[in-house]
Amino acid sequence: MTDIELSRIPGGAVTLNDARRKATWSVELEPFEMGVYAVTEEQLAEMLAEPARHPRRPATEVSWLRAIRFCNAASEWEGLDPAYTFEGEEVRWHLDADGYRLPTEAEWEHACRAGSTEPHYGPLADIAWTSADGVLSPQDVGGKLPNLNGLFDTLGNAWEWCWNLLDPARYGDYRVFRGGGFADDAWSVRASVRRGGGPRMHHDDVGFRVARGGFDAIDAAQGWSLRADEERAVYDGPTPPGWTPLR
């Protein structure tokens, strides 16, 4: 398989924001590694033994579950411990595994910001493919300037799946994606914007970027907690008009 280039991301604190729940929280992160580029069509195709139409473009139309399976396949190819196991469509993250995985959204935002507290880590025209460029599809990775962590296209070009649930009380098993895509405007292409989709959904502007790093923990690491997911799945606030809670 074409090598996955990684950048070492230092630990530190990042503040996340959920506009819908009007919640802000800070996360302390241990060092980890992050893909310099989004996973490309070529890399995905090599794992599936099929041709890539645009080898250097970010792989899109990839569901969250397919991204998870790519991570395990890439780990096994390199002799690493797979990060995930499956029971049907239920996925368990083995926190101590050294294999490839999806970043938590705290890791993703920390790596994307690279020390910046602004919505963008540089002038948007220089760092991100957006609707302002008038392109009709994702562009080859690495075509704009990287951030200070050496990562390309964390903003714009294609949204990127993360490990976390979006809002389990309202959206059930929807998973977070971050970063904005080639057809989005500046409001969506910001480091703090969080959206999501079902684990089987696929979109023409959603791909993924891998991370690596194991942790000495059982059910919580890098801003994610199994207990918190379970607690947030029970919605006990007022029901918005026209909405029925899923659980």
MIZA-312636 format. One record per residue (C-alpha): x, y, z; residue number from 1; residue in three letters. Coordinates in nm, 2 decimals, m for minus. Layout:
REM MIZA-312636
+--------+--------+--------+-----+------+
!      u !      v !      w ! pos ! code !
+--------+--------+--------+-----+------+
!      X !      Y !      Z ! NUM !  ALA !
...
+--------+--------+--------+-----+------+
***
This chain:
REM MIZA-312636
+--------+--------+--------+-----+------+
!      u !      v !      w ! pos ! code !
+--------+--------+--------+-----+------+
!   0.00 !   0.00 !   0.00 !   1 !  MET !
!   0.11 !   0.36 !  m0.07 !   2 !  THR !
!   0.27 !   0.48 !   0.26 !   3 !  ASP !
!   0.06 !   0.68 !   0.50 !   4 !  ILE !
!   0.26 !   0.99 !   0.60 !   5 !  GLU !
!   0.21 !   1.09 !   0.96 !   6 !  LEU !
!   0.29 !   1.40 !   1.16 !   7 !  SER !
!   0.36 !   1.40 !   1.53 !   8 !  ARG !
!   0.11 !   1.62 !   1.71 !   9 !  ILE !
!   0.22 !   1.75 !   2.05 !  10 !  PRO !
!  m0.02 !   1.72 !   2.34 !  11 !  GLY !
!  m0.20 !   2.02 !   2.48 !  12 !  GLY !
!  m0.54 !   2.16 !   2.56 !  13 !  ALA !
!  m0.82 !   2.24 !   2.31 !  14 !  VAL !
!  m1.16 !   2.39 !   2.38 !  15 !  THR !
!  m1.45 !   2.25 !   2.19 !  16 !  LEU !
!  m1.79 !   2.40 !   2.13 !  17 !  ASN !
!  m2.14 !   2.25 !   2.06 !  18 !  ASP !
!  m2.35 !   2.54 !   1.94 !  19 !  ALA !
!  m2.68 !   2.34 !   1.95 !  20 !  ARG !
!  m2.64 !   2.24 !   2.31 !  21 !  ARG !
!  m2.47 !   2.57 !   2.40 !  22 !  LYS !
!  m2.19 !   2.37 !   2.56 !  23 !  ALA !
!  m1.82 !   2.44 !   2.57 !  24 !  THR !
!  m1.56 !   2.21 !   2.72 !  25 !  TRP !
!  m1.18 !   2.18 !   2.74 !  26 !  SER !
!  m0.98 !   1.87 !   2.67 !  27 !  VAL !
!  m0.63 !   1.78 !   2.77 !  28 !  GLU !
!  m0.46 !   1.57 !   2.50 !  29 !  LEU !
!  m0.16 !   1.34 !   2.50 !  30 !  GLU !
!   0.07 !   1.34 !   2.20 !  31 !  PRO !
!  m0.05 !   1.14 !   1.90 !  32 !  PHE !
!   0.01 !   1.11 !   1.52 !  33 !  GLU !
!  m0.21 !   1.24 !   1.24 !  34 !  MET !
!  m0.21 !   1.18 !   0.87 !  35 !  GLY !
!  m0.04 !   1.46 !   0.68 !  36 !  VAL !
!  m0.30 !   1.42 !   0.41 !  37 !  TYR !
!  m0.65 !   1.28 !   0.40 !  38 !  ALA !
!  m0.66 !   0.91 !   0.28 !  39 !  VAL !
!  m0.65 !   0.93 !  m0.10 !  40 !  THR !
!  m0.85 !   0.73 !  m0.36 !  41 !  GLU !
!  m0.53 !   0.55 !  m0.44 !  42 !  GLU !
!  m0.48 !   0.43 !  m0.08 !  43 !  GLN !
!  m0.84 !   0.32 !  m0.04 !  44 !  LEU !
!  m0.84 !   0.14 !  m0.38 !  45 !  ALA !
!  m0.52 !  m0.05 !  m0.30 !  46 !  GLU !
!  m0.69 !  m0.19 !   0.01 !  47 !  MET !
!  m1.00 !  m0.29 !  m0.20 !  48 !  LEU !
!  m0.81 !  m0.42 !  m0.51 !  49 !  ALA !
!  m0.99 !  m0.18 !  m0.74 !  50 !  GLU !
!  m0.87 !   0.11 !  m0.97 !  51 !  PRO !
!  m0.87 !   0.47 !  m0.85 !  52 !  ALA !
!  m1.01 !   0.72 !  m1.10 !  53 !  ARG !
!  m0.83 !   1.01 !  m0.93 !  54 !  HIS !
!  m0.54 !   0.87 !  m0.73 !  55 !  PRO !
!  m0.44 !   1.19 !  m0.55 !  56 !  ARG !
!  m0.78 !   1.31 !  m0.45 !  57 !  ARG !
!  m0.92 !   1.25 !  m0.10 !  58 !  PRO !
!  m1.13 !   0.94 !  m0.10 !  59 !  ALA !
!  m1.49 !   1.05 !  m0.06 !  60 !  THR !
!  m1.82 !   0.86 !  m0.08 !  61 !  GLU !
!  m1.67 !   0.67 !   0.21 !  62 !  VAL !
!  m1.90 !   0.57 !   0.50 !  63 !  SER !
!  m1.78 !   0.59 !   0.86 !  64 !  TRP !
!  m1.79 !   0.21 !   0.88 !  65 !  LEU !
!  m1.58 !   0.18 !   0.57 !  66 !  ARG !
!  m1.33 !   0.42 !   0.71 !  67 !  ALA !
!  m1.31 !   0.21 !   1.02 !  68 !  ILE !
!  m1.25 !  m0.10 !   0.82 !  69 !  ARG !
!  m0.98 !   0.07 !   0.62 !  70 !  PHE !
!  m0.80 !   0.16 !   0.94 !  71 !  CYS !
!  m0.80 !  m0.20 !   1.05 !  72 !  ASN !
!  m0.69 !  m0.32 !   0.71 !  73 !  ALA !
!  m0.40 !  m0.07 !   0.70 !  74 !  ALA !
!  m0.30 !  m0.17 !   1.05 !  75 !  SER !
!  m0.29 !  m0.54 !   0.96 !  76 !  GLU !
!  m0.09 !  m0.46 !   0.64 !  77 !  TRP !
!   0.18 !  m0.29 !   0.85 !  78 !  GLU !
!   0.17 !  m0.55 !   1.13 !  79 !  GLY !
!   0.02 !  m0.32 !   1.38 !  80 !  LEU !
!  m0.25 !  m0.40 !   1.64 !  81 !  ASP !
!  m0.59 !  m0.31 !   1.49 !  82 !  PRO !
!  m0.76 !  m0.04 !   1.68 !  83 !  ALA !
!  m1.12 !  m0.18 !   1.63 !  84 !  TYR !
!  m1.32 !  m0.49 !   1.67 !  85 !  THR !
!  m1.68 !  m0.55 !   1.55 !  86 !  PHE !
!  m1.99 !  m0.71 !   1.68 !  87 !  GLU !
!  m2.22 !  m0.68 !   1.39 !  88 !  GLY !
!  m2.21 !  m0.30 !   1.33 !  89 !  GLU !
!  m2.12 !  m0.22 !   1.68 !  90 !  GLU !
!  m1.75 !  m0.10 !   1.69 !  91 !  VAL !
!  m1.52 !  m0.11 !   1.99 !  92 !  ARG !
!  m1.21 !   0.10 !   2.01 !  93 !  TRP !
!  m0.92 !  m0.07 !   2.18 !  94 !  HIS !
!  m0.75 !   0.23 !   2.33 !  95 !  LEU !
!  m0.41 !   0.07 !   2.38 !  96 !  ASP !
!  m0.38 !  m0.05 !   2.02 !  97 !  ALA !
!  m0.10 !   0.11 !   1.81 !  98 !  ASP !
!  m0.28 !   0.07 !   1.48 !  99 !  GLY !
!  m0.45 !   0.32 !   1.26 ! 100 !  TYR !
!  m0.78 !   0.48 !   1.37 ! 101 !  ARG !
!  m1.00 !   0.78 !   1.32 ! 102 !  LEU !
!  m0.91 !   1.08 !   1.54 ! 103 !  PRO !
!  m1.13 !   1.19 !   1.82 ! 104 !  THR !
!  m1.29 !   1.52 !   1.74 ! 105 !  GLU !
!  m1.07 !   1.68 !   2.01 ! 106 !  ALA !
!  m0.76 !   1.54 !   1.84 ! 107 !  GLU !
!  m0.89 !   1.66 !   1.50 ! 108 !  TRP !
!  m0.96 !   2.02 !   1.62 ! 109 !  GLU !
!  m0.63 !   2.04 !   1.81 ! 110 !  HIS !
!  m0.43 !   1.91 !   1.51 ! 111 !  ALA !
!  m0.62 !   2.14 !   1.27 ! 112 !  CYS !
!  m0.58 !   2.46 !   1.47 ! 113 !  ARG !
!  m0.20 !   2.40 !   1.52 ! 114 !  ALA !
!  m0.20 !   2.66 !   1.80 ! 115 !  GLY !
!  m0.44 !   2.90 !   1.63 ! 116 !  SER !
!  m0.75 !   3.03 !   1.82 ! 117 !  THR !
!  m0.90 !   3.18 !   1.50 ! 118 !  GLU !
!  m1.17 !   3.01 !   1.28 ! 119 !  PRO !
!  m0.90 !   2.95 !   1.02 ! 120 !  HIS !
!  m0.53 !   2.89 !   1.07 ! 121 !  TYR !
!  m0.45 !   3.11 !   0.77 ! 122 !  GLY !
!  m0.61 !   3.31 !   0.49 ! 123 !  PRO !
!  m0.88 !   3.07 !   0.36 ! 124 !  LEU !
!  m0.79 !   3.12 !   0.00 ! 125 !  ALA !
!  m0.44 !   3.00 !   0.07 ! 126 !  ASP !
!  m0.52 !   2.70 !   0.29 ! 127 !  ILE !
!  m0.86 !   2.55 !   0.18 ! 128 !  ALA !
!  m1.05 !   2.45 !  m0.13 ! 129 !  TRP !
!  m1.40 !   2.61 !  m0.08 ! 130 !  THR !
!  m1.70 !   2.73 !  m0.29 ! 131 !  SER !
!  m1.50 !   3.05 !  m0.35 ! 132 !  ALA !
!  m1.27 !   2.85 !  m0.58 ! 133 !  ASP !
!  m1.56 !   2.74 !  m0.80 ! 134 !  GLY !
!  m1.44 !   2.38 !  m0.82 ! 135 !  VAL !
!  m1.69 !   2.10 !  m0.87 ! 136 !  LEU !
!  m1.52 !   1.81 !  m0.69 ! 137 !  SER !
!  m1.25 !   1.75 !  m0.44 ! 138 !  PRO !
!  m0.90 !   1.85 !  m0.55 ! 139 !  GLN !
!  m0.57 !   1.66 !  m0.53 ! 140 !  ASP !
!  m0.44 !   1.66 !  m0.17 ! 141 !  VAL !
!  m0.16 !   1.90 !  m0.08 ! 142 !  GLY !
!  m0.26 !   2.17 !  m0.33 ! 143 !  GLY !
!  m0.29 !   2.45 !  m0.07 ! 144 !  LYS !
!  m0.06 !   2.55 !   0.22 ! 145 !  LEU !
!  m0.03 !   2.33 !   0.53 ! 146 !  PRO !
!  m0.09 !   2.44 !   0.89 ! 147 !  ASN !
!   0.19 !   2.46 !   1.14 ! 148 !  LEU !
!   0.16 !   2.09 !   1.22 ! 149 !  ASN !
!   0.24 !   2.02 !   0.86 ! 150 !  GLY !
!  m0.11 !   1.89 !   0.78 ! 151 !  LEU !
!  m0.27 !   1.97 !   0.44 ! 152 !  PHE !
!  m0.64 !   2.03 !   0.37 ! 153 !  ASP !
!  m0.78 !   1.99 !   0.73 ! 154 !  THR !
!  m1.01 !   2.28 !   0.63 ! 155 !  LEU !
!  m1.19 !   2.26 !   0.30 ! 156 !  GLY !
!  m1.17 !   2.01 !   0.01 ! 157 !  ASN !
!  m1.35 !   1.72 !   0.20 ! 158 !  ALA !
!  m1.51 !   1.69 !   0.54 ! 159 !  TRP !
!  m1.34 !   1.42 !   0.76 ! 160 !  GLU !
!  m1.49 !   1.16 !   0.98 ! 161 !  TRP !
!  m1.40 !   1.14 !   1.35 ! 162 !  CYS !
!  m1.46 !   0.87 !   1.60 ! 163 !  TRP !
!  m1.71 !   1.05 !   1.82 ! 164 !  ASN !
!  m2.09 !   1.04 !   1.82 ! 165 !  LEU !
!  m2.25 !   1.37 !   1.71 ! 166 !  LEU !
!  m2.54 !   1.39 !   1.96 ! 167 !  ASP !
!  m2.68 !   1.05 !   2.06 ! 168 !  PRO !
!  m2.99 !   1.18 !   2.22 ! 169 !  ALA !
!  m3.10 !   1.36 !   1.91 ! 170 !  ARG !
!  m2.92 !   1.18 !   1.62 ! 171 !  TYR !
!  m2.87 !   0.83 !   1.75 ! 172 !  GLY !
!  m2.56 !   0.66 !   1.60 ! 173 !  ASP !
!  m2.46 !   0.96 !   1.38 ! 174 !  TYR !
!  m2.08 !   1.02 !   1.39 ! 175 !  ARG !
!  m1.90 !   1.36 !   1.37 ! 176 !  VAL !
!  m1.73 !   1.49 !   1.06 ! 177 !  PHE !
!  m1.52 !   1.81 !   1.06 ! 178 !  ARG !
!  m1.35 !   2.06 !   0.84 ! 179 !  GLY !
!  m1.58 !   2.16 !   0.55 ! 180 !  GLY !
!  m1.57 !   2.07 !   0.19 ! 181 !  GLY !
!  m1.50 !   2.20 !  m0.16 ! 182 !  PHE !
!  m1.86 !   2.33 !  m0.20 ! 183 !  ALA !
!  m1.89 !   2.50 !   0.14 ! 184 !  ASP !
!  m1.85 !   2.87 !   0.22 ! 185 !  ASP !
!  m1.64 !   3.03 !   0.49 ! 186 !  ALA !
!  m1.91 !   2.98 !   0.75 ! 187 !  TRP !
!  m1.88 !   2.60 !   0.73 ! 188 !  SER !
!  m1.51 !   2.58 !   0.67 ! 189 !  VAL !
!  m1.40 !   2.66 !   1.02 ! 190 !  ARG !
!  m1.20 !   2.47 !   1.28 ! 191 !  ALA !
!  m1.49 !   2.45 !   1.53 ! 192 !  SER !
!  m1.78 !   2.35 !   1.30 ! 193 !  VAL !
!  m1.92 !   2.00 !   1.37 ! 194 !  ARG !
!  m2.16 !   1.81 !   1.16 ! 195 !  ARG !
!  m2.23 !   1.44 !   1.12 ! 196 !  GLY !
!  m2.40 !   1.15 !   0.95 ! 197 !  GLY !
!  m2.50 !   0.79 !   1.00 ! 198 !  GLY !
!  m2.22 !   0.53 !   1.00 ! 199 !  PRO !
!  m2.35 !   0.38 !   0.67 ! 200 !  ARG !
!  m2.40 !   0.72 !   0.50 ! 201 !  MET !
!  m2.16 !   0.83 !   0.22 ! 202 !  HIS !
!  m2.13 !   1.17 !   0.06 ! 203 !  HIS !
!  m1.94 !   1.32 !  m0.23 ! 204 !  ASP !
!  m1.76 !   1.57 !   0.01 ! 205 !  ASP !
!  m1.69 !   1.35 !   0.31 ! 206 !  VAL !
!  m1.36 !   1.15 !   0.35 ! 207 !  GLY !
!  m1.13 !   1.08 !   0.64 ! 208 !  PHE !
!  m0.78 !   1.12 !   0.78 ! 209 !  ARG !
!  m0.62 !   0.86 !   1.00 ! 210 !  VAL !
!  m0.45 !   0.90 !   1.34 ! 211 !  ALA !
!  m0.23 !   0.67 !   1.55 ! 212 !  ARG !
!  m0.15 !   0.65 !   1.92 ! 213 !  GLY !
!  m0.24 !   0.41 !   2.20 ! 214 !  GLY !
!  m0.34 !   0.50 !   2.56 ! 215 !  PHE !
!  m0.33 !   0.33 !   2.89 ! 216 !  ASP !
!  m0.71 !   0.35 !   2.95 ! 217 !  ALA !
!  m1.02 !   0.14 !   2.93 ! 218 !  ILE !
!  m1.31 !   0.35 !   2.82 ! 219 !  ASP !
!  m1.19 !   0.71 !   2.80 ! 220 !  ALA !
!  m0.91 !   0.89 !   2.60 ! 221 !  ALA !
!  m0.84 !   1.20 !   2.41 ! 222 !  GLN !
!  m1.16 !   1.38 !   2.49 ! 223 !  GLY !
!  m1.38 !   1.07 !   2.43 ! 224 !  TRP !
!  m1.56 !   0.87 !   2.70 ! 225 !  SER !
!  m1.79 !   0.57 !   2.66 ! 226 !  LEU !
!  m1.97 !   0.67 !   2.98 ! 227 !  ARG !
!  m2.03 !   1.02 !   2.85 ! 228 !  ALA !
!  m2.17 !   0.87 !   2.53 ! 229 !  ASP !
!  m2.41 !   0.66 !   2.73 ! 230 !  GLU !
!  m2.52 !   0.95 !   2.95 ! 231 !  GLU !
!  m2.57 !   1.18 !   2.65 ! 232 !  ARG !
!  m2.79 !   0.92 !   2.48 ! 233 !  ALA !
!  m3.06 !   0.99 !   2.74 ! 234 !  VAL !
!  m3.22 !   1.33 !   2.65 ! 235 !  TYR !
!  m3.38 !   1.49 !   2.96 ! 236 !  ASP !
!  m3.43 !   1.84 !   2.85 ! 237 !  GLY !
!  m3.72 !   2.02 !   2.68 ! 238 !  PRO !
!  m3.82 !   1.87 !   2.35 ! 239 !  THR !
!  m3.77 !   2.12 !   2.06 ! 240 !  PRO !
!  m4.09 !   2.19 !   1.85 ! 241 !  PRO !
!  m4.15 !   1.92 !   1.59 ! 242 !  GLY !
!  m3.89 !   1.68 !   1.73 ! 243 !  TRP !
!  m3.93 !   1.35 !   1.91 ! 244 !  THR !
!  m3.63 !   1.21 !   2.10 ! 245 !  PRO !
!  m3.49 !   0.89 !   1.96 ! 246 !  LEU !
!  m3.45 !   0.74 !   2.30 ! 247 !  ARG !
+--------+--------+--------+-----+------+
***
